[in-house]
Amino acid sequence: MSGKKRYYSATVVFQRTKTMFLFFVLFTCFHPLQAQVVKVTNDTSSFILSEYMQELVDSSGNLSAAQVMQQDKFSKTNGAIPLFPNQVKSVWFRFTVAHQATNSAQLFLNIAYPNLSDVSLYAIDSGQAKLIGEEGNEVISSQHITGSPNIVFNLRLPQGHSQQYLLHVYSRHPIILPATVLTYDALHESITFQTIVTGLYLGVLMIMFVYNLFLFFATKDNNYLFYVLYILFLSLAQTTLAGYEYRYLWPTHPAFNKYAVIFTSSLSAMSGLVFSMLFLRTSENAKRTHKWLQLLVAIYALGLCLSFFTEDLSINYNILNYNGLVGVLSVLVTSFYIAKKNFRPAYFYLTAWLFFLVTFIILILRNLAILPYNNFTTYIIYVGSSLEVALLSIALADKINVLRMEKEASQADALRTLLEKEKIVRDQNVELERKVTERTEELSSSNTHLSNALDNLKDTQIQLVEAEKMASLGQLTAGIAHEINNPINFVKSNIGPLQLDIHDLLSVIDEYDKLHGSENSEIPEKLVAIDKFKKKIDVGYLKTEIESLVKGIREGAERTAEIVQGLRTFSRLDESEIKTVNIYEGLDSSLVLLKNLMPANIVIEKNLQGNGVIECYPGKLNQVFMNIVGNAIQAIKQKPVQSEKEYLSISSRDMGDQLELRIKDTGIGMSEDVKRKIYDPFFTQGTRRAPFRSWRNRD
């Protein structure tokens, strides 16, 4: 949202003072005008031009320079910066400059607001207006001053002379004229300072952009996504308004500037509003305001669409101005309202806004001529905007801590609930055991013997199930250990030869080092000895062997990492609750861990449709995949006659709100008797599986 405020401070704030300005003009225009002369001396290198200017509003927009000279309807320009309502498209200015500086051969007119369509400068000589130059963001520049995005004219005024000028401004955009007359040194000092300040400001925004983009990829939180978009569009809006885009990105395509400010400012404001809604959770904390902010975003979008169907952009600038003012006040009030609910992120947001508003007020006071027009009052808004962006980045980072504390509190509540339920179950078990004991004592001795036999049978069955589980776990553990041991042994076996090869190469280097202290007559003889030694150890073969050994070590390390990654994905120790995950990842990890148990003739076929994202218990579902695939491998192994290729087929189908997963193999399958018992408690018999199964997840 600060992007909208920044644009508002640079252009729209002046619209709020237009009424005062027009009244002042009405009072002064009835008095005789006595034009003052801008006298540029050695003591002062730059002058604010507005106090020396007279102005004439061209309502028709068709007056020529000759016609303007014939009319003497100029009025005194008032205020530190001349500004006009959006409907004013053409204004003429008249001023006189006396070049009395001896330390500068040239004087320049610098207009620090490049968002003007067409600006023409005329020199009045012998009653004739001679065109000096034409600039603007809809004109291909012919005399651009290197490094400056501003509109700059060389006044072409020799030392010791004075000259009267006419300045014509025609613009589709709001007309604002912060103009100064500068010497050559003052101009380049101004350009250098402007470049440094703008560079520092964009540097801060770039750092915040990269930092929050990294956090977005790490957390996948849409708050960071829209904040990154907001920073991007804010940067584009600022540099477009300052004229850098036109000067450096599309200098030969001035038509782009008709929409550049409107589009970048609107997108900055829209992304800022969306970010504010997400960050403050207005859909939960302020539902009515949430709908209101959505309406403001829709108005910006409507303004963008209207810009394609009209030549007059006044409507678009009015939308930016007034919709921006309403948006600023709405978000400020909303953040204050939510902060009163002790919503921690709202405090950060409100603090960031207050920093910006202080600098924003300074800019308003400068435009009202209460504060002077200087570098501090011009660029202080950059400081406020930078502080706002930095504080909001800190707030987003703090949000991670808030979510972590909320998760810990939720886990603590869940643990307390679990302990309470466990106590209830324990008490119920005690009571149940007491009642069972009482009823058991009432049974006859024959029933007692039968009960004991049944208990023994259940214990045996439980032990059988546990034994099978332990056997499966042991087999899986042995397989994983074997899989990890193979690449580790390969790495270990390569280290010894690698050390020997490196030792041989170091020996050759030592022989060369001995040449430094030898007599010149001894060097040829020692070089021959070194060559014999190199042939003896076969240096060329050593290079090839070292590359091969290093490659083998790398492959072993990569294989070990793959197994560990598969084991970590399979275990999912931190996902013991229902989560939205991609089940294909868990399925792949199960296949990696069972690779050691899989015969070479088994071919895995996959036909997976849909993205595989469902809500489930990831750890438990991975165990299901492990058991089913393990059973399938056992079923294939138990076939009396093995084919050259046995198949394990895995397929899925997207069924709208359901995902169907099928696992099929060419193993021995299950008998009808086993199929009837597979859901009986404690039942187990070797490979308990069907040749064809399907599972579905329902929302």
Residue pairs with C-beta under 8 A, 6 or more apart in sequence:
1 230
1 269
1 272
1 273
1 275
1 276
1 327
1 328
1 331
2 234
2 272
2 352
2 353
2 356
2 385
2 388
2 389
3 230
3 233
3 234
3 237
3 238
3 265
3 268
3 269
3 271
3 272
4 265
4 268
4 269
4 272
4 273
4 320
4 324
4 327
4 328
5 324
5 328
5 356
5 360
6 234
6 237
6 238
6 268
6 381
6 385
7 237
7 241
7 261
7 265
7 268
7 269
7 320
7 324
8 320
8 321
8 324
8 325
8 328
9 360
9 363
9 364
9 381
10 241
10 381
11 115
11 173
11 174
11 176
11 241
11 317
11 321
12 174
12 317
12 320
12 321
12 324
12 325
13 363
13 364
13 367
14 81
14 83
14 174
14 176
14 367
15 83
15 85
15 86
15 174
15 321
16 364
17 79
17 83
17 367
17 368
18 83
18 84
18 85
20 368
21 78
21 79
21 83
24 78
24 79
25 75
25 76
25 78
28 75
28 76
28 78
29 75
29 76
31 76
33 54
33 74
33 75
33 76
35 52
35 54
35 94
35 95
35 96
36 51
36 52
36 96
37 52
37 96
37 97
37 98
37 162
38 47
38 49
38 52
38 95
38 96
38 97
38 98
38 181
39 98
39 100
40 47
40 97
40 98
40 99
40 100
40 101
40 104
40 107
40 181
40 183
41 100
41 101
42 100
42 101
42 102
42 103
45 101
45 104
45 182
45 183
45 185
45 186
45 189
46 180
46 181
46 182
46 183
46 186
46 190
47 180
47 181
47 182
48 80
48 179
48 180
48 373
49 95
49 109
49 179
49 180
49 181
50 77
50 78
50 79
50 80
50 81
50 82
50 177
50 179
51 77
52 95
52 96
53 77
53 82
53 93
53 94
53 95
53 179
54 74
54 75
54 76
54 77
54 93
54 94
54 95
55 74
55 75
55 76
55 77
55 82
55 91
55 92
55 93
55 94
56 68
56 71
56 73
56 74
56 75
56 91
56 92
56 93
56 94
57 84
57 88
57 90
57 91
58 68
58 90
58 91
58 92
59 90
60 90
61 89
61 90
61 170
63 71
63 90
63 92
65 120
65 122
65 129
65 131
65 166
65 168
66 129
68 92
68 129
68 166
68 168
69 124
69 127
69 129
69 166
74 92
74 94
77 93
79 369
80 366
80 367
80 369
80 372
80 373
81 176
81 177
81 178
81 367
81 373
82 91
82 93
82 175
82 176
82 177
82 179
83 174
83 175
83 176
83 177
84 91
84 174
84 175
84 176
85 174
86 174
86 314
86 317
86 318
87 314
88 175
89 170
89 171
89 172
89 175
90 168
90 169
90 170
91 168
91 169
91 175
92 166
92 167
92 168
92 169
93 166
93 167
93 168
93 169
93 177
94 164
94 165
94 166
94 167
95 164
95 165
95 167
96 162
96 163
96 164
96 165
97 107
97 155
97 157
97 162
97 163
97 165
97 181
98 161
98 162
99 107
99 155
99 157
99 158
99 159
99 160
99 161
99 162
99 163
100 159
100 160
101 107
101 159
101 183
102 159
103 183
103 185
104 159
104 183
104 184
104 185
105 159
105 184
106 154
106 155
106 156
106 157
106 183
106 184
107 154
107 155
107 157
107 181
107 182
107 183
107 184
108 145
108 152
108 153
108 154
108 155
108 181
108 182
108 183
108 184
108 187
109 121
109 152
109 153
109 155
109 165
109 167
109 179
109 180
109 181
110 148
110 150
110 151
110 152
110 179
110 180
110 181
110 182
110 187
110 190
111 119
111 150
111 151
111 152
111 177
111 178
111 179
112 150
112 178
112 179
112 180
112 194
112 378
113 150
113 151
113 176
113 177
113 178
114 137
114 149
114 150
114 151
114 242
114 243
114 246
114 247
115 137
115 171
115 173
115 174
115 176
115 241
115 243
115 257
115 261
116 136
116 137
116 151
116 169
116 171
116 173
116 175
117 136
117 137
117 138
117 139
117 170
117 171
117 172
117 173
117 257
118 134
118 136
118 138
118 139
118 168
118 169
118 170
118 171
119 134
119 135
119 136
119 151
119 167
119 168
119 169
119 170
120 131
120 133
120 134
120 167
120 168
121 131
121 132
121 133
121 134
121 153
121 155
121 165
121 166
121 167
121 168
122 129
122 130
122 131
122 132
122 165
122 166
122 167
122 168
123 129
123 130
123 132
123 156
123 163
123 164
123 165
124 130
124 163
124 164
124 165
124 166
125 163
129 166
132 153
132 154
132 155
132 156
132 165
133 142
133 143
133 153
133 154
134 142
135 141
135 143
135 151
135 152
135 153
136 151
136 170
136 171
136 254
137 243
137 246
137 254
137 257
137 260
138 172
138 254
138 255
138 257
138 258
139 254
140 251
140 252
140 254
141 247
141 251
143 152
143 153
143 154
144 152
144 247
144 251
145 152
145 187
145 191
147 188
147 191
147 192
147 195
148 187
148 190
148 191
148 194
149 194
149 242
149 243
149 244
149 246
149 247
150 194
150 243
151 243
152 187
155 163
155 165
155 181
157 163
167 179
169 175
169 177
172 258
172 311
172 312
172 313
173 261
173 313
173 317
174 317
178 373
182 190
193 375
197 375
197 379
197 382
198 239
198 242
198 244
198 382
200 382
201 238
201 382
201 385
201 386
202 235
202 238
202 239
204 386
204 389
204 390
205 231
205 234
205 235
205 386
205 389
206 235
208 231
208 389
208 390
208 393
209 228
209 231
209 232
209 235
211 393
212 224
212 227
212 228
212 231
212 393
212 396
213 224
213 228
215 221
215 224
215 396
215 397
216 224
216 225
216 228
219 400
221 399
222 278
223 275
223 278
223 279
223 396
223 399
224 396
226 271
226 274
226 275
226 278
227 275
227 279
227 392
227 393
227 396
229 271
229 275
230 268
230 271
230 272
230 275
231 389
232 271
233 264
233 267
233 268
233 270
233 271
234 268
234 272
234 385
234 389
236 245
236 264
236 267
236 268
237 261
237 264
237 265
237 267
237 268
238 385
239 245
240 246
240 260
240 261
240 264
240 265
241 261
241 264
241 265
245 260
246 254
246 256
246 257
246 260
250 256
258 313
259 307
262 303
262 304
262 307
262 313
262 316
262 317
262 320
263 304
263 307
265 320
266 300
266 301
266 303
266 304
266 320
269 300
269 320
269 323
269 324
269 327
270 297
270 300
270 301
273 293
273 296
273 297
273 300
273 327
273 331
274 297
276 282
276 293
276 331
276 334
276 335
276 349
277 283
277 290
277 293
277 294
279 345
279 349
279 392
279 395
279 396
280 286
280 334
280 335
280 338
280 343
280 345
280 346
280 349
281 338
281 343
281 345
282 289
282 290
282 293
282 334
282 338
283 290
285 338
285 341
285 343
285 346
286 334
286 337
286 338
289 330
289 333
289 334
289 337
292 330
293 327
293 330
293 331
293 334
296 323
296 326
296 327
296 330
299 319
299 323
300 319
300 323
302 319
303 315
303 316
303 319
303 320
303 323
306 315
306 316
307 313
307 316
331 353
332 350
332 353
332 357
335 346
335 349
335 350
335 353
336 346
336 350
338 346
339 346
339 347
339 349
339 350
344 398
344 402
345 395
345 398
345 399
345 402
348 391
348 392
348 394
348 395
348 398
349 392
349 395
351 391
352 387
352 388
352 391
352 392
352 395
353 388
355 384
355 387
355 388
355 391
356 384
356 385
356 387
356 388
357 384
358 384
359 380
359 381
359 383
359 384
359 385
360 381
360 384
362 371
362 377
362 380
362 381
363 377
363 380
363 381
365 371
365 377
366 372
366 373
366 377
366 378
371 377
440 448
440 451
443 451
458 682
461 682
462 682
464 682
464 684
465 682
465 684
468 684
472 627
472 630
475 597
476 593
476 594
476 626
476 630
479 593
479 594
479 595
479 596
479 597
480 563
480 567
480 593
480 596
482 596
483 559
483 563
483 595
483 596
484 560
484 563
484 564
486 559
487 555
487 556
487 557
487 559
487 560
488 556
488 560
490 552
490 553
490 555
490 556
491 552
491 553
491 556
491 557
494 549
494 550
494 552
494 553
494 556
495 553
497 545
497 549
498 546
498 549
498 550
498 553
501 542
501 545
501 546
501 549
502 546
504 537
504 539
504 542
505 539
505 542
507 533
507 537
508 530
508 533
508 534
508 537
508 539
511 526
511 529
511 530
511 533
512 530
514 526
515 523
515 526
515 527
518 526
562 592
563 592
563 593
565 589
566 588
566 589
566 592
566 593
567 589
567 592
567 593
568 589
569 585
569 586
569 588
569 589
569 622
570 586
570 589
570 590
570 592
570 593
570 622
570 626
571 619
571 622
572 586
572 618
572 619
572 622
573 619
575 581
575 617
575 618
575 619
576 617
576 619
577 617
578 615
578 616
578 617
579 615
579 616
579 617
579 618
580 613
580 614
580 615
581 613
581 614
581 616
581 618
582 611
582 612
582 613
583 612
583 613
583 614
583 616
583 621
583 659
583 661
584 608
584 612
585 612
586 618
586 621
586 622
586 625
587 625
587 650
589 622
590 622
590 625
590 626
590 629
591 604
591 629
593 626
594 626
594 629
594 630
594 633
597 630
597 633
598 633
599 633
599 636
599 637
599 642
599 646
601 642
601 643
601 644
601 645
601 646
602 633
602 636
602 646
602 647
602 648
603 645
603 646
603 647
603 648
604 647
604 648
604 650
605 647
605 648
605 649
605 650
606 649
606 650
606 651
607 649
607 650
607 651
607 652
608 650
608 651
608 652
609 651
609 652
609 653
609 654
610 652
610 653
610 654
610 659
612 652
612 659
614 659
614 697
615 697
615 699
616 697
624 695
628 663
628 689
628 693
629 648
629 663
631 687
631 688
631 689
632 648
632 663
632 665
632 667
632 689
633 648
634 667
634 686
634 687
635 665
635 667
635 668
635 669
635 687
635 689
635 691
636 642
636 646
636 648
636 665
636 666
636 667
637 667
638 667
638 668
638 686
638 687
639 646
639 666
639 667
639 668
643 666
646 665
646 666
646 667
647 665
647 666
648 663
648 664
648 665
648 666
649 662
649 663
649 664
649 665
650 661
650 662
650 663
650 664
651 661
651 662
651 664
652 659
652 660
652 661
652 662
653 659
653 660
653 662
655 696
657 698
657 699
658 696
658 697
658 698
658 699
659 696
659 697
660 694
660 695
660 696
661 694
661 695
661 696
662 692
662 693
662 694
663 693
664 691
664 692
664 693
665 691
667 687
667 689
667 691
668 687
669 689
669 690
669 691
670 678
670 687
670 688
670 689
670 690
670 691
674 685
674 688
675 690
677 683
677 685
678 688
678 690
